[in-house]
Amino acid sequence: MSEKEAPGKLAHAKGAQKSAKSITKKAAKKAAARPSPRADKADGESAVLAKIAAMLEPYRAMGERLHAIIKASAPALSKQGSARS
């Protein structure tokens, strides 16, 4: 490689590094804009209860029983039973 080619390749590498930094900054901004999974917990349960309420009667009863079983079996899935919230 000649000495004349090296500066051009170095400049290209610096440009790529700046581009990677800008992409990383954009990704960080996008991640900060997203709500955390913990913020959705109460909304998630109310959405499930709303879907169960909209079901026809035989399915609604089954949905309510399943919801109660799941809450009792896995309390970490509900906001009230979670030690981390």
Secondary structure as GFF3:
##gff-version 3
##sequence-region A 1 85
A	DSSP	alpha_helix	5	33	.	.	.	ID=ss1
A	DSSP	three_ten_helix	37	40	.	.	.	ID=ss2
A	DSSP	alpha_helix	41	53	.	.	.	ID=ss3
A	DSSP	alpha_helix	57	73	.	.	.	ID=ss4
A	DSSP	three_ten_helix	75	77	.	.	.	ID=ss5
###
